Amino acid sequence: MNSIFFRIYGGLLAALILTAGFGVLALHLTNEIRVEQHRERLASGTFRLMASNLKDLDTVERKRAIALWGRLLGVPLHIRSIQSLQLERRELGHVIRGRVLVKQSASAPAKIYSLIDSSESKVLVAEVWRVSEQLARATIYLLIDELIRYPAGEQAAKLVELADKHQFGFDLHLLTVDKTDLDADQLRRIEEGDTVMALDQGGDAIRVFAGVNETPWVLELGPVRQVNAYPAHVLLLIAVLGLSMIGVLVYLLVRHLERRLQDLESAASRIAQGHLGVQVAEGGNDSVGRLAVRFNEMAARLKILINVQGDMVRAVAHELRTPLARLRFGLDMAASAELQQARSKYLQGMDQDIEDMDALLNEMLTYAGLEAGMPAINFKRVELNGLIEQVVQELAPLRPEITVTYVSGELDECWVDA
């Protein structure tokens, strides 16, 4: 593109497209990480609790426990050795460090891994289709199973202890019936031993309620929120990064043009200081490139004009010496002449010398037109024999000891353009 306009705005368009693509990719990758972390937070407390309960059981008791939990939850549970897991190295390290791993698949149930005992290298594995709903129900059953082992007065403190130990990804509360905001039908279902799932007031989260057997407590789990795909802080961060990226790309785009203009400015400053041999790079076919070509042509022409001017001044100064010398000689001779005829002759010669000086000055004025371009040269017909005789007559008095003889040859007249 030879136009700076199209080059800059084409670059801006490319920068916007690149930044938009970067923003979409960044949002997609960020959401993948956030969804993975959200699933891990939801599953971590529940599976740590189950793994903790399995740790102190023998092989037979473990089989009974996972069979019971599997029937209650409708979730297949298995105990596998770490060596048998088909996990990547990063995922395996995740499990060995005691963190719960949720491996999601589009066409298969999500697999959840939780380390039971590092010394035995055993891992609890579950297959869950819907992580949030199924895990919420599982957590309710497991927590109630833990709490009923303690008196009602100690259950609230035990719940806080379990929440701190296993790091659940949602809030846990023990409430009395009158402090819940459930309707009559939901309270009836809780009294019948059912689990109630209710939407939060904003409609973007769920809460799960279940009654604790033979106690006045209602266990509240949640609110459990869905992942917001477009959180304000993430969008703001991506917008700031996008604007910064556009700024950097625009700077790189304009910087090259600015550097070329700075080179032209520097060259003009050096010419102003008298360095007439300065040239600038002529790369590119855009406006700046063409300007550089014209600048170099101007600098070269300016150098030629100044050199010609110097030569002309020196030549004119040299040529002025001859009429001035004749004029001085004529003055001396006219002052010493006794006859009027001789005096008139010398005065006539002095007048001719003045005309010669005037002609030289006219030539200098003509040279002044060089700044606007080469002057037009006007030729006229001159008889060469007469011109030579005139020059000999004018110069002979200056050096009387030198005799100049002009031989015209066979031609009586010789006309030339001069």
N, C-alpha and C positions, 0 to 999 in steps of 0.2 A: 504494500500500500504506500503510494507516494504522498498521500495527504496526512498531515499531522493530525487533523481533526478525526479522520477515520481510524488512524492508528491509536490515538488516545482513547476514543470512545469504544473502539473494538477491544482494546485492552481492558477497559472498565467492564464491558459486558462479559468478557472472559473471566475477569476477577469475580464478578457477581455470580456467574454460573458455578465457578469453582468453589466459591464460598458457600453457595446454597447446597451443593453436593456434599461439601464437608460438614455442613450443619445437619443435613439429613442423616449422614453416616454416623456422626457423633451422637445424635439423638437415638439412633437405632442401637448403637453399641452401649450407650449409657442405660437405655431401658433394659437391654438384655442383662446387664450386670445388676441393675436394681431389682429386676424380677427374680433373678437367682438369689440375691441376698434376702428378698422378701420371703421366698419359699423356705429358705434356710432358717430365718427367724421363726416362721410359723411352726416348722417341724422340729426345731432344736429342743425345745423344752419337753415336748411329748416323748420323743425318742430317747432323750437322755434319761427321762424318768423310767421308761421301760427297760433301757439298758442297765440302769442302776439297780432295778429290781431283779434283773436276771443275773447280775454279777455274783451274788451270794448263793445262787441255787445250783443244785447238781444237774446232771444231764437230763434225768427223767423229769425233774420239776420244771426245767426250762421248756421241755417239749409240751408239758401240760399247760404252762403259762402262755406260751405263744399260740397254742391251739385255742385256749379260752379267749384270749384277746382277739384272735383272728375271727372267731365266731361272733363275738360281740360287735366288732367293728366292720365286719365284712371285708377285711383287708388281709390278703395272704402275707404271713410272716414267716421268715426263715432265719436260721442261724448258719452263717457261712464262715469259713476260715478266710483270712485276709489273702492267702495265696490263691484261692479259687476265684477271687473277684476279677472280673474283666474291666479294670479301670485304668485310666491313664496315670502316668507317674504323678502328675500334679494332683489329680483326684485322690489317689491312694495316700499321698502325703497329707491331704486334707482330713481324711478319715483317721489316720494314725495319730494326728495331733489332737484327737478327741472332738473334732467338730462334726456336726451332722451334714452329710452331703445329700443334696436333692438333685437327681439326674433326670431331667425332663426329656420326654420323647413325644413327637407329634402324633404318632400312630400307636403308641404303646403306653401303658400306665407309667407314671413317674416312679422311679426307684429311689428309696430313701435308705441311707446307710448310716449306722451309728455304732461306734466301737463299744463292745461289752467289756472286754478285759484285754489290755495290751499284752499281758503275760501269756494268755492263752491264744492271742491273735484271732479272737472271735468277733464277728460283726453281725448285728441285727439288720436284716434286710426286709423291707416292706415294699409292696406294690400298690400304689394309690392312684386312682383315676383323677379325683378332684381333691387337691391338697387342702384347700381351706376348709371345706365343709366336713370332710371325713376326719381330718385331724382335730377339728374343734370338738366333734362328738367323742373321739378317742380320748382327748385330753380330759373332758368332763368325766368319763367313766373311770379313768385311771386316778384322777385326783380324788374323786369321791371314795374310790377303793382305798386310797391312802388315808384319807381323813377319818373314815369310820373306825379306824384302829385306835383313835384317841378320843378322850371325852370331849363333849361339845364345847366346854370352856377353853380347851386347848387347841381347838381346830383352827381358829383364826391365826394364831401364832405359828402353827405348823404350816399353814398355807403360805405365809410370808417366807418361812424357811425354805420350803420347796421352790418357791418362785426365785429366790436368790440363788439357790444351789444349781438349778437346772436352766436358768436364764430363758424363761418363756418369752416369746415374741409378742405377747399381748398382756393386758392387765388381768389380774385375778382378784376377785372380791367375794367375801362372805357377807350376805345381806339378810336381813329379816324380811319377811313377806311384805310388810307394810312399807318398806323402803324401796321396793321394786316398782317400776312404772309399767307393770304388765296389766293387761285387762283381765276380766273375770275368767274368760275361757282359757287364757294362757295359765292363770294361776291354778285352775282346775286340772289342767294337764300336768302341771308340776306336782300337784298333790297325788296324782295317779302314778307318779314315777316316770313320767315321760320327759323328754328333753325338748325345750322350746328354743327356737331360733327366731330372733326379732331384728328387724331393721333399726338402725340408729335413726335419730331424728333427722339428720341430714340425708339419709338414704344412701350414703356411700360406705356404710360399714354394717356389720352384723354383730349381734351379741347372742351368746348362748347361755341359757339358764337351765339349771337342774337342781332338784331338792336333795339335800343330804339326808340319808335315811335316819329316822328316829331323832332328828334334831330340828330346831327352828330355823336352820340356816338354808339359804338358797345360794348356790354357787353361781356367780356371774363370771363369764369369760368374755373378754373383749373390752372395747370394740375391736373387731378384726377388719381392717380396711383393705380394700383392693389397691393395687398399684396404680397411681396416677401417671398415665403415660406422658402427660405434658405438665409437669410441675413448674411453678413460676421460677424458682431459683435455677433450675436446670436450663430453662429457656433463656433466662437472663444471662447465664454464664455462656451459653452457646452464642447468643447475640453479641456479647462483648468480644468473645474470641473471633467471631465472624467479622465484626467491624475492624478489629485489630488486623486481621488477615487482609481485608480490603485495603486498609491504610498502608500496610507494608507493600502490597502488590502495586498500588498506585504510586507509592514513592519510588519503587524500582522502575516503574514505567516512565515516570516523569524525570527521574534522576539523570537518565541518559541524555534526554533533550536539554536539561538544564546544564549539564556538563559541556555539551557542544556550544551552547550559547555563551557560557563562561569562557570557552576557548576563543570565540570571536571577540568578546569584550577585551580579553587580555591582549589579543593581537592588535586591536584598535588602539589600546593604550600604548603599546610599544611603538606603533607607527607614529602616534602623537609625540613620542619622545625622540623621534628621529631614526628609529630602526626600520629602514625602508625595505629590508630583505625578509620581513616576517611573512610566513605563509601559514595557513590553517588547513587541517585535514578536510578533504572533500568527500568523505564517505556518505553514501545515502542519496536517494533521488527525491527526497522530500523537500519541503520549503527551506529547511535549515541547510540541507546539502547544497541546494541551488544558491542560497545566500552565501555559503562558503566559497563557491566557484566565483560568483560575482565579486566577492571581497578580494580574492586573490588576483583577479583581473584588475580591479581598481588599484590594489597595492603595486602591481607590476607597472601599470600605466603611470601611476603617480611617481614611481621611481624613475621611469624614463623621462617624464616631463621635467622633473627637478634636475636630472643630469643634463638634459638638453638646455634647460635654462642656465645652468652654470656654464656650459660650453658657450652659449650665446653671449652671456655677459662678458666672458673672457675674450671672445672674438671681437665684440663691439668695442671693448676697452682697448684692445690692440689696434683696431681699425681707426679709432679716434686719435691715436697718436700721430698718424700721418697728416690729416688736415690741420691738427693743432700745430704741428711743426711747421707746415707750410704757412699757416696763418701768422705764426710768430716771425718767420722769415720775411713774409710780406710786409709786416708792420715795421720791421727794422729797415727794409729796403725803401719803403715809402717815406720813412722819416728822413732818410739820408739822400733821397732823390732830389735833384735840383730842377729838373725839367718837369713841367706839368704832364707831358705825354708819358714819361716814365712812371710818374706817380699814379696816373690813371690806370696804367697797365697793372701795377702792383695791387691797386685797389680792386680792379676787376678780378684778379686772381684770388684775392681774399674773399670776395663775394662768392666765388665758386667754391672755395673751401667751406664757407658757411653753409652753402647748399648741400655739400657732401655730408657735413655733420648733421644737418637736418634730415637727410635721407637715412643716415644711420639710426637716428632717434626714431624715425618712422618704423624702421625695422624692429626696434625694440618694442614699440607699441604693438606692432603686428604679432610679435611673439607672445604678448600678454593674452592674445586670443587663443593660445594653446590650451588654456585651462578649460575652455568650452569646446575644444576639439581642434584638429589640425586646420590651420588657416588655408584659405583658398589662394593658390599661387596664380597670379595673372601675368602672363608673358606678353611682351610687345616686340615688334620688329626693330632691330638695331643694326646699323651698318658697322661691321666689325672693324674695318680699316680706320674709319673716323674715330671710333672709341679708343683704339690703340694709340693713335696720334695724340688724342686728348690726354690720355694718361701719361704719355712720354713728356708732353709739354708741361703738365702740372708738376711732375716729379723732378724734371731736369734741374730747376733752380736749387733744389735742396742739396744736391751733390754735383756741383759744377765740374768737379774733376773727373766725373764718370760720363762717358759719351755713349748714348744709347741710339743705335741706328735701326730703323724699322724698314724692312724690305717687304713690300706688298705683293710681290710676285707678278704673275701675268693678269690677275683679276683686278679690275679697277674698283669693283664694289663686291662686298661679301656681306649679305644680310643673314642675320641669325635671330632666333627667338630667345629673349633674355628678360 
